[in-house]
């Protein structure tokens, strides 16, 4: 029907910066996840995906299936007389319903099975999204722009010429770079945590301070540990 379309951006942005269409999910999604779902639909996932309009390379699909075998989501069969070569394991059936990367899904499933789902959900989010700990060039840019404790999301490309550029460090700046990671290192060494569990530890303490104090106290804790307030919230 005829009518008017109002867009909240300029024609220049629409014509010059926006893609003409969204890439299909087959291209955007991790290939192991796509291969797993294809195997649930057909016992010959390589041939099935080869019929897609934006078909992945055959070798890439085989590599994706091999990665699923390694994590226990799929098992390899002794193909005879042209029979199927792979079958989905129970773990793979559960992971396929989570609509996440297969490795992340496996982490969540094992977390639920071992009774630590909340912590593993945090680890999964940390592995999928941006690190809650700020990198040195982010802090340098925030200070340059005058950001406060709760406004640390304005980042800068590492290609920009700002203080903290790891390609142009002098000795003094290198010491600052190393010292920047000291809070994370202390969290890791205190209880022999990995980086993933350090994220769990700092989130627990941050949430505790939010419950018992106020947002300013939580923000100060995040800043003291070189973590992003917004990402922790």
C-alpha positions as CSV (number, residue, x, y, z in Angstrom):
1,X,0.0,0.0,0.0
2,X,1.3,3.5,-0.7
3,X,2.6,5.5,2.2
4,X,5.6,7.2,3.8
5,X,8.6,5.6,5.4
6,X,10.3,7.6,8.1
7,X,13.8,6.6,9.0
8,X,15.8,7.9,11.9
9,X,19.0,8.2,10.0
10,X,20.2,10.1,6.9
11,X,20.0,8.9,3.4
12,X,23.8,9.0,3.3
13,X,24.0,6.6,6.1
14,X,21.4,4.3,4.5
15,X,23.1,4.3,1.1
16,X,26.7,4.3,2.1
17,X,27.1,2.6,5.5
18,X,24.3,0.0,5.7
19,X,24.6,-3.3,3.9
20,X,21.8,-4.0,1.3
21,X,20.7,-7.0,3.2
22,X,21.5,-9.0,6.3
23,X,23.7,-12.0,5.6
24,X,21.9,-15.3,6.0
25,X,22.2,-17.1,9.3
26,X,24.0,-20.0,7.6
27,X,26.9,-17.5,7.0
28,X,26.7,-15.7,10.3
29,X,26.4,-18.6,12.7
30,X,29.4,-20.7,13.8
31,X,29.8,-23.6,11.3
32,X,29.9,-26.4,14.0
33,X,26.5,-25.2,15.2
34,X,25.1,-25.2,11.7
35,X,26.6,-28.6,11.0
36,X,25.1,-30.0,14.2
37,X,21.6,-28.7,13.3
38,X,22.0,-30.1,9.7
39,X,22.9,-33.5,11.1
40,X,19.7,-33.5,13.2
41,X,17.8,-32.9,10.0
42,X,19.7,-35.3,7.7
43,X,22.3,-38.0,8.3
44,X,24.3,-36.5,5.4
45,X,24.9,-33.0,6.6
46,X,27.8,-32.3,4.1
47,X,25.5,-32.9,1.2
48,X,22.6,-31.1,2.8
49,X,24.6,-27.9,3.4
50,X,26.2,-28.2,-0.1
51,X,22.7,-27.5,-1.5
52,X,22.4,-24.2,0.2
53,X,22.6,-20.9,-1.8
54,X,25.5,-19.8,0.4
55,X,27.0,-23.2,0.8
56,X,30.1,-23.5,3.0
57,X,33.1,-25.4,1.7
58,X,33.0,-29.2,2.0
59,X,36.3,-29.2,3.9
60,X,35.0,-26.6,6.3
61,X,31.9,-28.7,7.1
62,X,34.0,-31.8,7.7
63,X,36.3,-29.8,10.0
64,X,33.2,-28.6,11.9
65,X,31.9,-32.2,12.3
66,X,35.4,-33.3,13.5
67,X,35.3,-30.5,16.2
68,X,31.8,-31.8,17.3
69,X,33.2,-35.3,17.6
70,X,36.1,-33.9,19.8
71,X,33.6,-32.3,22.3
72,X,31.4,-35.3,22.4
73,X,28.4,-33.8,20.7
74,X,28.6,-36.1,17.7
75,X,30.1,-39.6,17.3
76,X,31.7,-41.0,14.2
77,X,30.2,-44.2,12.7
78,X,31.9,-46.9,10.7
79,X,30.2,-46.1,7.4
80,X,29.4,-49.2,5.4
81,X,27.9,-49.4,2.0
82,X,27.5,-45.7,1.8
83,X,25.7,-45.4,5.2
84,X,25.8,-42.3,7.4
85,X,29.2,-41.3,8.8
86,X,28.1,-39.4,11.9
87,X,25.3,-39.5,14.5
88,X,24.2,-37.0,17.2
89,X,25.0,-37.8,20.8
90,X,22.6,-36.9,23.6
91,X,24.9,-34.0,24.5
92,X,24.6,-32.7,20.9
93,X,20.8,-32.8,21.1
94,X,20.8,-30.7,24.2
95,X,23.4,-28.3,22.9
96,X,21.5,-27.8,19.6
97,X,18.5,-26.5,21.6
98,X,20.5,-23.7,23.3
99,X,21.0,-21.8,20.1
100,X,24.6,-20.9,21.0
101,X,28.1,-22.0,19.8
102,X,28.5,-25.7,20.4
103,X,31.5,-25.2,22.7
104,X,29.6,-22.7,24.8
105,X,26.6,-24.9,24.9
106,X,28.7,-27.8,26.1
107,X,30.1,-25.6,28.9
108,X,26.5,-24.6,30.0
109,X,25.3,-28.2,29.9
110,X,28.2,-29.5,32.0
111,X,27.7,-26.6,34.4
112,X,24.0,-27.7,34.9
113,X,25.0,-31.3,35.3
114,X,27.6,-30.5,37.9
115,X,25.5,-28.1,39.9
116,X,27.3,-24.9,39.0
117,X,25.1,-23.5,36.2
118,X,25.2,-19.9,37.4
119,X,29.0,-19.7,37.4
120,X,29.3,-21.5,34.1
121,X,26.7,-19.1,32.6
122,X,29.0,-16.3,33.6
123,X,32.0,-18.0,32.1
124,X,30.0,-18.7,28.9
125,X,29.0,-15.0,28.7
126,X,32.6,-13.9,29.3
127,X,33.8,-16.2,26.5
128,X,31.1,-15.1,24.1
129,X,31.1,-11.3,24.8
130,X,33.7,-8.7,25.6
131,X,36.0,-9.1,28.6
132,X,34.8,-7.4,31.7
133,X,38.4,-6.3,32.4
134,X,39.3,-3.1,30.6
135,X,42.4,-3.2,28.4
136,X,45.1,-0.5,28.8
137,X,44.2,1.4,25.6
138,X,40.6,1.6,26.7
139,X,41.5,3.2,30.0
140,X,43.9,5.6,28.3
141,X,41.2,6.8,25.9
142,X,38.6,7.1,28.7
143,X,41.0,9.3,30.7
144,X,41.7,11.4,27.6
145,X,38.0,12.0,27.1
146,X,37.3,12.6,30.8
147,X,35.1,9.6,31.3
148,X,33.8,8.7,34.8
149,X,33.5,5.4,36.6
150,X,30.2,4.5,35.0
151,X,31.1,5.6,31.5
152,X,33.8,3.3,30.2
153,X,32.3,2.0,27.0
154,X,33.8,4.6,24.7
155,X,36.5,2.6,23.2
156,X,39.1,3.3,20.6
157,X,40.7,1.2,17.9
158,X,44.2,0.1,18.6
159,X,45.2,1.7,15.3
160,X,44.6,5.2,16.8
161,X,47.5,7.2,18.1
162,X,46.7,7.3,21.8
163,X,48.7,6.8,24.9
164,X,48.8,3.1,25.6
165,X,49.3,2.0,22.0
166,X,51.1,-1.4,22.5
167,X,53.2,-0.8,19.4
168,X,54.8,2.4,20.7
169,X,55.6,1.7,24.3
170,X,58.6,3.2,26.1
171,X,59.9,1.6,29.3
172,X,57.8,3.7,31.6
173,X,54.6,3.0,29.7
174,X,55.5,-0.7,29.5
175,X,55.6,-0.7,33.3
176,X,52.2,0.9,33.4
177,X,50.8,-1.7,31.0
178,X,52.1,-4.6,33.2
179,X,50.8,-2.9,36.4
180,X,47.4,-2.6,34.7
181,X,46.9,-6.3,34.8
182,X,47.9,-6.6,38.5
183,X,44.4,-6.7,39.9
184,X,43.4,-9.6,37.6
185,X,46.6,-11.4,38.4
186,X,46.0,-11.1,42.1
187,X,42.5,-12.5,41.8
188,X,43.9,-15.4,39.8
189,X,46.8,-16.1,42.2
190,X,44.7,-15.7,45.4
191,X,42.7,-18.9,44.7
192,X,44.6,-20.4,41.7
193,X,41.8,-19.2,39.4
194,X,42.0,-19.1,35.6
195,X,41.0,-15.9,33.8
196,X,37.5,-17.3,33.4
197,X,37.1,-18.0,37.1
198,X,38.6,-14.6,37.8
199,X,35.6,-13.1,35.9
200,X,33.2,-15.1,38.1
201,X,35.0,-13.9,41.3
202,X,35.0,-10.2,40.4
203,X,31.3,-10.5,39.4
204,X,30.4,-12.1,42.7
205,X,32.1,-9.4,44.7
206,X,30.7,-6.6,42.4
207,X,27.1,-7.9,42.9
208,X,27.7,-8.2,46.7
209,X,28.7,-4.5,46.8
210,X,25.7,-3.6,44.8
211,X,23.4,-5.3,47.2
212,X,25.0,-4.1,50.4
213,X,26.1,-0.6,49.3
214,X,25.3,1.6,46.3
215,X,26.2,2.0,42.7
216,X,29.1,4.4,43.5
217,X,30.7,1.8,45.8
218,X,30.4,-0.9,43.1
219,X,31.8,1.5,40.5
220,X,34.8,2.3,42.7
221,X,35.4,-1.5,43.1
222,X,35.2,-2.0,39.4
223,X,37.6,0.9,38.7
224,X,40.1,-0.4,41.3
225,X,40.2,-3.7,39.5
226,X,40.3,-2.2,36.0
227,X,36.9,-3.7,35.1
228,X,34.0,-2.2,33.2
229,X,31.1,-1.1,35.3
230,X,28.6,-1.4,32.4
231,X,29.7,-4.9,31.4
232,X,29.5,-6.1,35.0
233,X,26.0,-4.7,35.4
